[in-house]
């Protein structure tokens, strides 16, 4: 990566981290995927129950594989026949792994969801939520973050899941009410009432969608 981009990302990350701190959340800057993985694992106690929603960024840094292979109790929704039971188990988990569809420069996170199990667990339930967020997801403000979630993340995820929504054909949000829409709930996380619950690892890389 170009050294000027690296320096810019370092400076921007510090601004985001200060914003997170002002919102009772904890932020970290990871120079690369390996550093992000180390930081995430340092936040997960051995023996902890761990689960996740859809978080491609956690997969991309190797966190999901590391948790599955480590001394943790991983609640694997994909491996369970009863998906509803797996989703409900997430609310009582020690750690929930997540990403953000977008994050603002002052530390507000935006997530968009179809089944809403991911955004509901981010909002309430798991004792700790660890976000893995690439610097490609930093936006100037909440309006820009929502636009990114709807026009970048949602169409790509709809295509990834093979859904029949207008955005899979246009590449942009059409504000649809399709039965397949994944834009059912939009969560804006602007403050955490519970200290030490939300941890955000900003990674100097393009991760997720």
N, CA, C and O of each residue as an XYZ file, in Angstrom:
836
protein
N       0.846     -1.197      0.000
C       0.000      0.000      0.000
C       0.879      1.244      0.000
O       1.902      1.282      0.684
N       0.494      2.245     -0.750
C       1.228      3.497     -0.838
C       1.411      4.105      0.544
O       0.471      4.134      1.339
N       2.626      4.598      0.842
C       2.925      5.109      2.185
C       2.080      6.328      2.547
O       1.801      6.564      3.723
N       1.672      7.101      1.543
C       0.820      8.257      1.824
C      -0.582      7.818      2.237
O      -1.205      8.441      3.098
N      -1.075      6.745      1.622
C      -2.376      6.201      2.001
C      -2.295      5.629      3.414
O      -3.210      5.810      4.217
N      -1.197      4.938      3.710
C      -1.007      4.375      5.049
C      -1.027      5.473      6.093
O      -1.704      5.345      7.113
N      -0.296      6.550      5.851
C      -0.235      7.654      6.814
C      -1.602      8.316      6.961
O      -2.022      8.645      8.070
N      -2.283      8.506      5.854
C      -3.621      9.101      5.916
C      -4.549      8.232      6.739
O      -5.301      8.743      7.569
N      -4.508      6.921      6.523
C      -5.367      6.011      7.264
C      -5.049      6.010      8.754
O      -5.955      5.934      9.584
N      -3.762      6.095      9.096
C      -3.369      6.151     10.499
C      -3.962      7.383     11.177
O      -4.491      7.297     12.285
N      -3.872      8.514     10.512
C      -4.380      9.759     11.075
C      -5.906      9.734     11.178
O      -6.477     10.146     12.187
N      -6.554      9.246     10.123
C      -8.009      9.186     10.125
C      -8.503      8.214     11.194
O      -9.505      8.472     11.861
N      -7.800      7.101     11.354
C      -8.189      6.122     12.365
C      -8.155      6.732     13.764
O      -9.028      6.455     14.586
N      -7.158      7.552     14.032
C      -7.077      8.187     15.353
C      -8.267      9.107     15.599
O      -8.755      9.213     16.724
N      -8.724      9.760     14.562
C      -9.917     10.607     14.689
C     -11.142      9.749     14.998
O     -11.945     10.095     15.865
N     -11.281      8.632     14.291
C     -12.411      7.736     14.536
C     -12.341      7.173     15.953
O     -13.363      7.086     16.635
N     -11.157      6.794     16.397
C     -10.983      6.221     17.733
C     -11.383      7.224     18.811
O     -12.026      6.855     19.794
N     -11.010      8.475     18.634
C     -11.425      9.511     19.590
C     -12.948      9.647     19.613
O     -13.553      9.822     20.671
N     -13.549      9.565     18.435
C     -15.004      9.617     18.363
C     -15.640      8.450     19.091
O     -16.625      8.624     19.808
N     -15.083      7.262     18.913
C     -15.597      6.083     19.605
C     -15.476      6.238     21.118
O     -16.403      5.914     21.861
N     -14.330      6.735     21.565
C     -14.126      6.923     23.000
C     -15.161      7.877     23.580
O     -15.639      7.672     24.696
N     -15.506      8.908     22.838
C     -16.507      9.870     23.314
C     -17.897      9.250     23.383
O     -18.806      9.815     23.991
N     -18.056      8.088     22.759
C     -19.340      7.393     22.715
C     -19.341      6.139     23.582
O     -20.191      5.262     23.429
N     -18.375      6.071     24.495
C     -18.270      4.962     25.447
C     -17.977      3.637     24.757
O     -18.383      2.576     25.231
N     -17.267      3.707     23.632
C     -16.811      2.521     22.917
C     -15.289      2.589     22.805
O     -14.702      3.666     22.917
N     -14.659      1.454     22.586
C     -13.202      1.395     22.531
C     -12.744      1.104     21.108
O     -13.231      0.173     20.468
N     -11.814      1.901     20.625
C     -11.296      1.713     19.273
C      -9.819      1.355     19.265
O      -9.073      1.721     20.173
N      -9.408      0.637     18.232
C      -8.018      0.226     18.060
C      -7.653      0.410     16.586
O      -8.517      0.344     15.711
N      -6.382      0.639     16.325
C      -5.912      0.698     14.935
C      -4.976     -0.467     14.688
O      -4.021     -0.663     15.440
N      -5.234     -1.243     13.649
C      -4.379     -2.363     13.262
C      -3.753     -2.056     11.914
O      -4.457     -1.744     10.954
N      -2.446     -2.141     11.841
C      -1.731     -1.786     10.615
C      -1.967     -2.773      9.485
O      -1.782     -2.436      8.315
N      -2.381     -4.005      9.830
C      -2.625     -5.023      8.807
C      -3.564     -6.085      9.372
O      -3.980     -6.007     10.528
N      -3.889     -7.068      8.553
C      -4.833     -8.110      8.969
C      -4.298     -8.947     10.122
O      -5.046     -9.326     11.023
N      -3.004     -9.234     10.090
C      -2.424    -10.054     11.164
C      -2.526     -9.334     12.506
O      -2.873     -9.945     13.516
N      -2.227     -8.045     12.515
C      -2.322     -7.267     13.750
C      -3.763     -7.201     14.228
O      -4.027     -7.238     15.430
N      -4.697     -7.102     13.285
C      -6.117     -7.073     13.641
C      -6.532     -8.387     14.282
O      -7.282     -8.393     15.258
N      -6.049     -9.496     13.743
C      -6.360    -10.807     14.301
C      -5.825    -10.923     15.728
O      -6.531    -11.394     16.618
N      -4.593    -10.499     15.947
C      -3.999    -10.567     17.281
C      -4.794     -9.732     18.276
O      -5.035    -10.160     19.404
N      -5.199     -8.533     17.851
C      -5.957     -7.651     18.736
C      -7.317     -8.259     19.071
O      -7.754     -8.212     20.220
N      -7.980     -8.826     18.074
C      -9.292     -9.434     18.313
C      -9.191    -10.601     19.288
O     -10.001    -10.707     20.209
N      -8.214    -11.471     19.100
C      -8.059    -12.636     19.979
C      -7.715    -12.211     21.401
O      -8.082    -12.891     22.360
N      -7.013    -11.089     21.542
C      -6.680    -10.589     22.877
C      -7.921    -10.134     23.638
O      -7.902    -10.033     24.864
N      -8.997     -9.861     22.908
C     -10.238     -9.397     23.517
C     -11.214    -10.536     23.832
O     -12.279    -10.309     24.408
N     -10.838    -11.763     23.448
C     -11.728    -12.914     23.655
C     -11.121    -13.838     24.706
O     -10.107    -14.482     24.435
N     -11.708    -13.919     25.889
C     -11.152    -14.804     26.933
C     -11.244    -16.272     26.511
O     -12.182    -16.668     25.819
N     -10.284    -17.059     26.926
C     -10.339    -18.499     26.654
C     -11.575    -19.100     27.309
O     -11.946    -18.744     28.427
N     -12.198    -20.018     26.587
C     -13.401    -20.667     27.085
C     -14.675    -19.888     26.842
O     -15.764    -20.368     27.157
N     -14.556    -18.682     26.281
C     -15.736    -17.845     26.051
C     -16.617    -18.440     24.964
O     -16.130    -19.083     24.033
N     -17.922    -18.218     25.094
C     -18.841    -18.574     24.012
C     -18.812    -17.452     22.986
O     -18.941    -16.278     23.334
N     -18.643    -17.815     21.731
C     -18.457    -16.842     20.659
C     -19.401    -17.164     19.511
O     -19.558    -18.327     19.140
N     -20.018    -16.154     18.956
C     -20.852    -16.338     17.782
C     -20.758    -15.088     16.917
O     -19.989    -14.175     17.219
N     -21.535    -15.048     15.847
C     -21.416    -13.934     14.918
C     -22.652    -13.834     14.042
O     -23.445    -14.770     13.939
N     -22.792    -12.683     13.418
C     -23.755    -12.522     12.343
C     -22.979    -12.638     11.042
O     -21.932    -13.283     10.996
N     -23.485    -12.022      9.995
C     -22.712    -11.998      8.755
C     -21.599    -10.971      8.881
O     -21.872     -9.777      9.001
N     -20.357    -11.413      8.855
C     -19.219    -10.500      9.011
C     -18.066    -11.001      8.154
O     -17.188    -11.718      8.635
N     -18.074    -10.623      6.897
C     -17.022    -11.072      5.983
C     -15.644    -10.616      6.457
O     -14.653    -11.320      6.262
N     -15.584     -9.443      7.077
C     -14.296     -8.915      7.532
C     -13.655     -9.830      8.569
O     -12.435     -9.998      8.577
N     -14.467    -10.422      9.447
C     -13.943    -11.353     10.448
C     -13.367    -12.594      9.779
O     -12.353    -13.132     10.225
N     -14.009    -13.042      8.716
C     -13.466    -14.161      7.943
C     -12.157    -13.767      7.266
O     -11.194    -14.533      7.266
N     -12.130    -12.586      6.698
C     -10.981    -12.170      5.879
C      -9.699    -12.008      6.678
O      -8.613    -12.197      6.130
N      -9.792    -11.664      7.959
C      -8.568    -11.542      8.762
C      -8.198    -12.869      9.433
O      -7.195    -12.950     10.143
N      -9.007    -13.903      9.207
C      -8.726    -15.212      9.785
C      -9.280    -15.411     11.178
O      -8.951    -16.398     11.836
N     -10.119    -14.491     11.645
C     -10.628    -14.563     13.010
C     -11.578    -15.735     13.217
O     -11.506    -16.406     14.247
N     -12.450    -15.990     12.277
C     -13.421    -17.076     12.433
C     -12.708    -18.422     12.509
O     -13.035    -19.252     13.357
N     -11.743    -18.638     11.632
C     -10.987    -19.898     11.658
C     -10.215    -20.041     12.972
O     -10.134    -21.133     13.534
N      -9.652    -18.936     13.453
C      -8.873    -18.968     14.695
C      -9.764    -19.307     15.886
O      -9.355    -20.054     16.775
N     -10.975    -18.762     15.907
C     -11.898    -19.050     17.002
C     -12.347    -20.509     16.954
O     -12.420    -21.177     17.985
N     -12.645    -20.996     15.754
C     -13.064    -22.394     15.609
C     -11.965    -23.352     16.062
O     -12.247    -24.419     16.607
N     -10.717    -22.965     15.833
C      -9.597    -23.842     16.164
C      -9.104    -23.656     17.593
O      -8.344    -24.480     18.103
N      -9.537    -22.572     18.244
C      -9.029    -22.257     19.567
C      -9.869    -22.800     20.703
O     -10.817    -23.558     20.499
N      -9.496    -22.392     21.910
C     -10.176    -22.847     23.122
C     -11.376    -21.947     23.419
O     -11.394    -21.206     24.402
N     -12.365    -22.033     22.547
C     -13.576    -21.235     22.683
C     -14.782    -22.131     22.367
O     -14.643    -23.191     21.757
N     -15.941    -21.689     22.786
C     -17.177    -22.399     22.449
C     -17.857    -21.607     21.328
O     -18.577    -20.639     21.572
N     -17.608    -22.045     20.104
C     -18.124    -21.309     18.950
C     -19.519    -21.805     18.593
O     -19.719    -22.992     18.338
N     -20.464    -20.903     18.576
C     -21.832    -21.223     18.179
C     -21.921    -20.985     16.673
O     -22.050    -19.848     16.220
N     -21.853    -22.052     15.918
C     -21.763    -21.963     14.460
C     -23.154    -22.106     13.846
O     -23.669    -23.212     13.686
N     -23.742    -20.974     13.509
C     -25.095    -20.988     12.939
C     -25.164    -21.821     11.667
O     -26.154    -22.513     11.432
N     -24.126    -21.759     10.848
C     -24.132    -22.474      9.573
C     -24.109    -23.989      9.762
O     -24.551    -24.737      8.890
N     -23.591    -24.433     10.906
C     -23.473    -25.876     11.138
C     -24.656    -26.437     11.921
O     -24.753    -27.648     12.117
N     -25.548    -25.567     12.367
C     -26.683    -26.019     13.172
C     -27.935    -26.150     12.316
O     -28.213    -25.291     11.479
N     -28.681    -27.212     12.523
C     -29.925    -27.403     11.780
C     -30.978    -26.380     12.196
O     -31.723    -25.868     11.361
N     -31.029    -26.093     13.475
C     -32.025    -25.153     13.994
C     -31.430    -23.746     13.977
O     -30.810    -23.319     14.951
N     -31.619    -23.035     12.878
C     -31.040    -21.700     12.718
C     -31.598    -20.718     13.736
O     -30.880    -19.851     14.234
N     -32.884    -20.858     14.043
C     -33.485    -19.955     15.025
C     -32.834    -20.133     16.399
O     -32.570    -19.154     17.096
N     -32.581    -21.362     16.777
C     -31.931    -21.618     18.065
C     -30.541    -20.992     18.101
O     -30.123    -20.439     19.119
N     -29.830    -21.086     16.974
C     -28.491    -20.500     16.898
C     -28.551    -18.986     17.027
O     -27.724    -18.372     17.699
N     -29.549    -18.394     16.370
C     -29.692    -16.938     16.450
C     -30.034    -16.493     17.863
O     -29.508    -15.494     18.355
N     -30.924    -17.244     18.514
C     -31.312    -16.893     19.875
C     -30.150    -17.080     20.846
O     -30.007    -16.320     21.805
N     -29.327    -18.084     20.598
C     -28.175    -18.340     21.471
C     -27.195    -17.174     21.438
O     -26.456    -16.951     22.397
N     -27.190    -16.435     20.339
C     -26.267    -15.309     20.201
C     -26.496    -14.251     21.275
O     -25.555    -13.584     21.706
N     -27.739    -14.098     21.703
C     -28.047    -13.039     22.661
C     -27.454    -13.298     24.041
O     -27.302    -12.376     24.841
N     -27.120    -14.557     24.314
C     -26.523    -14.888     25.610
C     -25.044    -15.227     25.479
O     -24.446    -15.743     26.424
N     -24.453    -14.952     24.339
C     -23.044    -15.275     24.116
C     -22.133    -14.294     24.851
O     -22.507    -13.153     25.124
N     -20.943    -14.764     25.157
C     -19.946    -13.872     25.762
C     -19.439    -12.855     24.753
O     -19.226    -11.687     25.079
N     -19.248    -13.319     23.518
C     -18.663    -12.452     22.489
C     -19.416    -12.616     21.176
O     -19.706    -13.732     20.744
N     -19.725    -11.493     20.556
C     -20.363    -11.481     19.243
C     -19.416    -10.798     18.270
O     -18.993     -9.666     18.505
N     -19.079    -11.480     17.176
C     -18.193    -10.929     16.145
C     -19.031    -10.232     15.082
O     -20.037    -10.769     14.620
N     -18.610     -9.041     14.702
C     -19.404     -8.264     13.754
C     -18.483     -7.413     12.886
O     -17.271     -7.344     13.089
N     -19.106     -6.781     11.928
C     -18.448     -5.731     11.181
C     -19.447     -4.596     11.076
O     -20.543     -4.670     11.631
N     -19.073     -3.562     10.375
C     -19.992     -2.441     10.158
C     -20.106     -2.220      8.663
O     -19.124     -2.345      7.932
N     -21.298     -1.893      8.213
C     -21.447     -1.523      6.804
C     -20.808     -0.174      6.534
O     -20.384      0.116      5.416
N     -20.743      0.653      7.582
C     -20.088      1.957      7.467
C     -19.844      2.506      8.861
O     -20.549      2.156      9.807
N     -18.842      3.370      8.983
C     -18.559      4.046     10.245
C     -18.176      5.483      9.924
O     -17.457      5.737      8.957
N     -18.651      6.415     10.726
C     -18.352      7.824     10.452
C     -17.023      8.227     11.076
O     -16.478      7.518     11.922
N     -16.523      9.353     10.653
C     -15.254      9.861     11.166
C     -15.320     10.168     12.653
O     -14.289     10.206     13.325
N     -16.528     10.389     13.175
C     -16.658     10.649     14.611
C     -17.232      9.460     15.375
O     -17.745      9.620     16.483
N     -17.147      8.265     14.781
C     -17.389      7.045     15.532
C     -18.800      6.501     15.592
O     -19.106      5.703     16.478
N     -19.668      6.906     14.682
C     -21.021      6.344     14.614
C     -21.020      5.205     13.597
O     -20.511      5.361     12.487
N     -21.586      4.069     13.973
C     -21.630      2.928     13.059
C     -23.024      2.718     12.499
O     -24.025      2.922     13.185
N     -23.072      2.304     11.235
C     -24.337      2.034     10.555
C     -24.310      0.601     10.039
O     -23.359      0.176      9.383
N     -25.383     -0.136     10.351
C     -25.520     -1.501      9.864
C     -26.920     -1.712      9.323
O     -27.899     -1.226      9.891
N     -27.007     -2.433      8.231
C     -28.284     -2.711      7.578
C     -28.467     -4.230      7.552
O     -27.498     -4.969      7.380
N     -29.714     -4.699      7.723
C     -29.900     -6.135      7.922
C     -31.239     -6.599      7.373
O     -32.206     -5.838      7.317
N     -31.276     -7.858      6.969
C     -32.496     -8.454      6.461
C     -33.247     -9.211      7.546
O     -34.361     -8.831      7.906
N     -32.645    -10.291      8.077
C     -33.276    -11.042      9.155
C     -33.244    -10.289     10.481
O     -34.045    -10.555     11.378
N     -32.324     -9.364     10.593
C     -32.189     -8.479     11.756
C     -31.591     -9.149     12.979
O     -31.507     -8.521     14.034
N     -31.174    -10.401     12.873
C     -30.493    -11.042     14.003
C     -29.162    -10.358     14.307
O     -28.757    -10.258     15.465
N     -28.487     -9.888     13.259
C     -27.175     -9.244     13.452
C     -27.334     -7.903     14.154
O     -26.657     -7.642     15.149
N     -28.220     -7.049     13.649
C     -28.339     -5.718     14.244
C     -28.948     -5.792     15.645
O     -28.617     -4.978     16.506
N     -29.833     -6.759     15.876
C     -30.425     -6.865     17.207
C     -29.397     -7.324     18.227
O     -29.429     -6.875     19.373
N     -28.477     -8.217     17.832
C     -27.428     -8.670     18.748
C     -26.403     -7.574     18.999
O     -25.848     -7.481     20.093
N     -26.152     -6.749     17.998
C     -25.259     -5.611     18.207
C     -25.864     -4.665     19.239
O     -25.161     -4.141     20.104
N     -27.164     -4.454     19.138
C     -27.831     -3.498     20.018
C     -27.959     -4.008     21.449
O     -27.843     -3.231     22.397
N     -28.199     -5.314     21.612
C     -28.497     -5.822     22.953
C     -28.253     -7.321     23.023
O     -28.546     -8.048     22.074
N     -27.720     -7.777     24.139
C     -27.599     -9.209     24.359
C     -26.194     -9.659     24.686
O     -25.847     -9.757     25.863
N     -25.360     -9.940     23.676
C     -24.015    -10.446     23.945
C     -23.237     -9.518     24.880
O     -23.387     -8.298     24.829
N     -22.415    -10.112     25.724
C     -21.685     -9.323     26.713
C     -20.631     -8.427     26.082
O     -20.337     -7.351     26.601
N     -20.067     -8.861     24.977
C     -19.056     -8.054     24.287
C     -19.272     -8.181     22.779
O     -19.562     -9.266     22.273
N     -19.131     -7.083     22.083
C     -19.232     -7.080     20.624
C     -17.915     -6.568     20.061
O     -17.456     -5.482     20.417
N     -17.313     -7.357     19.181
C     -16.044     -6.970     18.560
C     -16.284     -6.730     17.075
O     -16.670     -7.638     16.338
N     -16.051     -5.501     16.655
C     -16.204     -5.127     15.254
C     -14.852     -5.163     14.555
O     -13.859     -4.665     15.085
N     -14.816     -5.751     13.370
C     -13.648     -5.693     12.492
C     -14.046     -4.792     11.317
O     -14.942     -5.135     10.546
N     -13.386     -3.653     11.185
C     -13.830     -2.657     10.199
C     -12.640     -2.170      9.365
O     -11.694     -1.590      9.897
N     -12.700     -2.412      8.066
C     -11.673     -1.891      7.169
C     -11.794     -0.390      7.023
O     -12.886      0.165      7.143
N     -10.678      0.270      6.765
C     -10.684      1.724      6.618
C     -11.450      2.167      5.379
O     -11.763      3.349      5.236
N     -11.755      1.238      4.489
C     -12.570      1.558      3.311
C     -14.003      1.911      3.681
O     -14.746      2.423      2.844
N     -14.406      1.644      4.930
C     -15.792      1.878      5.342
C     -15.986      3.195      6.097
O     -17.091      3.494      6.550
N     -14.926      3.973      6.233
C     -15.042      5.241      6.954
C     -15.696      6.283      6.051
O     -15.271      6.497      4.916
N     -16.737      6.925      6.575
C     -17.502      7.934      5.834
C     -17.512      9.253      6.615
O     -17.314      9.252      7.830
N     -17.739     10.373      5.927
C     -17.700     11.670      6.611
C     -18.766     11.837      7.690
O     -18.493     12.409      8.746
N     -19.973     11.345      7.435
C     -21.069     11.584      8.370
C     -22.111     10.474      8.252
O     -21.968      9.553      7.448
N     -23.158     10.577      9.064
C     -24.172      9.518      9.104
C     -24.904      9.386      7.773
O     -25.171      8.270      7.326
N     -25.232     10.503      7.134
C     -25.917     10.433      5.838
C     -25.088      9.654      4.822
O     -25.611      8.807      4.097
N     -23.794      9.949      4.780
C     -22.904      9.242      3.853
C     -22.779      7.777      4.233
O     -22.665      6.915      3.361
N     -22.799      7.487      5.537
C     -22.695      6.105      6.005
C     -23.929      5.300      5.608
O     -23.813      4.152      5.179
N     -25.100      5.897      5.748
C     -26.330      5.205      5.336
C     -26.331      4.975      3.830
O     -26.730      3.908      3.362
N     -25.890      5.964      3.077
C     -25.816      5.803      1.625
C     -24.859      4.677      1.249
O     -25.127      3.906      0.327
N     -23.745      4.587      1.967
C     -22.806      3.505      1.686
C     -23.435      2.147      1.995
O     -23.313      1.207      1.210
N     -24.107      2.052      3.140
C     -24.744      0.794      3.519
C     -25.761      0.357      2.477
O     -25.839     -0.825      2.141
N     -26.542      1.302      1.962
C     -27.624      0.956      1.038
C     -27.144      0.789     -0.397
O     -27.710     -0.010     -1.144
N     -26.115      1.525     -0.795
C     -25.713      1.532     -2.208
C     -24.450      0.743     -2.511
O     -24.153      0.466     -3.673
N     -23.700      0.379     -1.469
C     -22.499     -0.425     -1.675
C     -22.688     -1.802     -1.031
O     -22.668     -2.824     -1.716
N     -22.870     -1.815      0.286
C     -22.941     -3.089      1.006
C     -24.162     -3.922      0.613
O     -24.042     -5.112      0.320
N     -25.331     -3.291      0.610
C     -26.562     -4.054      0.357
C     -26.603     -4.698     -1.032
O     -26.905     -5.888     -1.130
N     -26.313     -3.960     -2.106
C     -26.346     -4.614     -3.420
C     -25.350     -5.770     -3.554
O     -25.663     -6.797     -4.156
N     -24.155     -5.597     -2.991
C     -23.155     -6.665     -3.078
C     -23.614     -7.892     -2.303
O     -23.484     -9.018     -2.783
N     -24.151     -7.679     -1.105
C     -24.636     -8.813     -0.314
C     -25.840     -9.483     -0.962
O     -25.966    -10.706     -0.919
N     -26.722     -8.693     -1.561
C     -27.870     -9.275     -2.261
C     -27.405    -10.145     -3.425
O     -27.963    -11.215     -3.669
N     -26.380     -9.681     -4.143
C     -25.816    -10.483     -5.229
C     -25.151    -11.743     -4.679
O     -25.277    -12.826     -5.251
N     -24.442    -11.585     -3.564
C     -23.733    -12.719     -2.951
C     -24.691    -13.813     -2.528
O     -24.375    -14.998     -2.636
N     -25.862    -13.420     -2.045
C     -26.850    -14.392     -1.596
C     -27.777    -14.860     -2.708
O     -28.650    -15.696     -2.474
N     -27.599    -14.332     -3.920
C     -28.430    -14.741     -5.045
C     -29.873    -14.298     -4.915
O     -30.784    -15.019     -5.319
N     -30.088    -13.114     -4.351
C     -31.444    -12.626     -4.118
C     -31.994    -11.903     -5.344
O     -31.248    -11.389     -6.178
N     -33.308    -11.880     -5.426
C     -33.967    -11.221     -6.556
C     -34.468     -9.844     -6.111
O     -35.652     -9.660     -5.826
N     -33.563     -8.905     -6.059
C     -33.904     -7.529     -5.704
C     -33.481     -6.601     -6.842
O     -32.581     -6.950     -7.605
N     -34.094     -5.454     -6.973
C     -33.694     -4.525     -8.041
C     -32.216     -4.165     -7.995
O     -31.589     -3.978     -9.038
N     -31.650     -4.066     -6.779
C     -30.246     -3.635     -6.681
C     -29.276     -4.659     -7.250
O     -28.155     -4.304     -7.613
N     -29.685     -5.932     -7.336
C     -28.796     -6.929     -7.935
C     -28.658     -6.705     -9.437
O     -27.702     -7.160    -10.066
N     -29.631     -5.996     -9.993
C     -29.594     -5.725    -11.439
C     -29.032     -4.340    -11.751
O     -28.439     -4.132    -12.809
N     -29.222     -3.388    -10.821
C     -28.770     -2.018    -11.081
C     -27.464     -1.682    -10.373
O     -26.740     -0.780    -10.794
N     -27.157     -2.417     -9.285
C     -25.962     -2.120     -8.515
C     -26.146     -1.000     -7.521
O     -25.196     -0.607     -6.843
N     -27.356     -0.480     -7.424
C     -27.637      0.619     -6.502
C     -28.995      0.404     -5.852
O     -29.855     -0.286     -6.398
N     -29.178      1.001     -4.681
C     -30.435      0.858     -3.957
C     -31.582      1.497     -4.733
O     -31.466      2.624     -5.214
N     -32.687      0.768     -4.848
C     -33.878      1.278     -5.519
C     -35.010      1.513     -4.507
O     -36.167      1.704     -4.881
N     -34.645      1.492     -3.215
C     -35.627      1.697     -2.141
C     -36.800      0.733     -2.289
O     -37.961      1.120     -2.152
N     -36.482     -0.519     -2.570
C     -37.515     -1.497     -2.915
C     -38.241     -2.045     -1.692
O     -37.807     -1.876     -0.553
N     -39.349     -2.699     -1.967
C     -40.084     -3.462     -0.957
C     -40.200     -4.912     -1.427
O     -41.214     -5.579     -1.219
N     -39.141     -5.365     -2.058
C     -39.099     -6.737     -2.550
C     -39.145     -7.722     -1.387
O     -38.591     -7.445     -0.323
N     -39.802     -8.877     -1.576
C     -39.783     -9.906     -0.525
C     -38.367    -10.353     -0.164
O     -38.135    -10.859      0.934
N     -37.424    -10.169     -1.082
C     -36.041    -10.564     -0.846
C     -35.184     -9.444     -0.249
O     -33.994     -9.647     -0.009
N     -35.759     -8.287     -0.008
C     -34.945     -7.158      0.437
C     -34.149     -7.499      1.693
O     -34.654     -8.171      2.591
N     -32.916     -7.038      1.750
C     -32.112     -7.188      2.968
C     -31.987     -5.847      3.692
O     -31.218     -5.716      4.645
N     -32.737     -4.871      3.238
C     -32.744     -3.550      3.879
C     -33.995     -3.408      4.755
O     -34.806     -2.502      4.563
N     -34.130     -4.318      5.711
C     -35.322     -4.314      6.569
C     -35.129     -3.452      7.801
O     -36.047     -2.748      8.222
N     -33.944     -3.505      8.377
C     -33.647     -2.744      9.587
C     -32.317     -2.018      9.386
O     -31.351     -2.594      8.886
N     -32.284     -0.764      9.778
C     -31.043      0.002      9.773
C     -30.737      0.404     11.210
O     -31.534      1.086     11.855
N     -29.577     -0.023     11.706
C     -29.164      0.282     13.071
C     -28.078      1.349     13.046
O     -27.058      1.194     12.373
N     -28.302      2.429     13.781
C     -27.304      3.473     13.963
C     -26.799      3.383     15.396
O     -27.537      3.663     16.341
N     -25.559      2.996     15.551
C     -24.961      2.861     16.880
C     -24.159      4.120     17.175
O     -23.042      4.285     16.684
N     -24.732      5.000     17.976
C     -24.100      6.290     18.242
C     -23.522      6.380     19.646
O     -22.747      7.290     19.942
N     -23.896      5.436     20.518
C     -23.385      5.458     21.895
C     -23.622      4.080     22.520
O     -24.604      3.405     22.213
N     -22.707      3.679     23.398
C     -22.887      2.435     24.149
C     -23.114      2.790     25.613
O     -22.257      3.402     26.248
N     -24.251      2.411     26.137
C     -24.527      2.687     27.539
C     -23.633      1.865     28.457
O     -23.374      2.253     29.597
N     -23.156      0.710     27.945
C     -22.375     -0.209     28.765
C     -20.895     -0.129     28.396
O     -20.497     -0.483     27.286
N     -20.096      0.336     29.339
C     -18.652      0.454     29.111
C     -18.037     -0.915     28.862
O     -18.476     -1.910     29.439
N     -17.035     -0.968     28.017
C     -16.274     -2.185     27.720
C     -17.086     -3.223     26.956
O     -16.671     -4.378     26.861
N     -18.238     -2.834     26.407
C     -19.023     -3.794     25.635
C     -18.647     -3.772     24.160
O     -18.468     -4.833     23.561
N     -18.524     -2.607     23.569
C     -18.280     -2.504     22.127
C     -16.831     -2.117     21.870
O     -16.341     -1.096     22.352
N     -16.162     -2.964     21.097
C     -14.761     -2.752     20.727
C     -14.667     -2.750     19.205
O     -15.197     -3.647     18.549
N     -14.003     -1.763     18.647
C     -13.924     -1.605     17.197
C     -12.461     -1.611     16.764
O     -11.677     -0.754     17.172
N     -12.109     -2.585     15.938
C     -10.749     -2.679     15.411
C     -10.755     -2.154     13.980
O     -11.337     -2.762     13.082
N     -10.106     -1.030     13.788
C      -9.985     -0.415     12.469
C      -8.747     -0.971     11.782
O      -7.641     -0.885     12.314
N      -8.937     -1.537     10.607
C      -7.850     -2.249      9.924
C      -7.420     -1.464      8.684
O      -8.246     -1.053      7.869
N      -6.127     -1.270      8.568
C      -5.589     -0.543      7.413
C      -5.614     -1.447      6.175
O      -4.577     -1.853      5.650
N      -6.832     -1.740      5.734
C      -7.026     -2.626      4.592
C      -8.455     -2.441      4.096
O      -9.302     -1.913      4.817
N      -8.720     -2.869      2.883
C     -10.084     -2.864      2.357
C     -10.709     -4.207      2.683
O     -10.352     -5.227      2.093
N     -11.643     -4.205      3.623
C     -12.273     -5.440      4.076
C     -13.781     -5.382      3.866
O     -14.394     -4.317      3.937
N     -14.360     -6.534      3.611
C     -15.807     -6.612      3.505
C     -16.359     -5.792      2.367
O     -15.667     -5.502      1.391
N     -17.630     -5.420      2.506
C     -18.325     -4.727      1.430
C     -18.846     -3.379      1.899
O     -19.462     -2.651      1.121
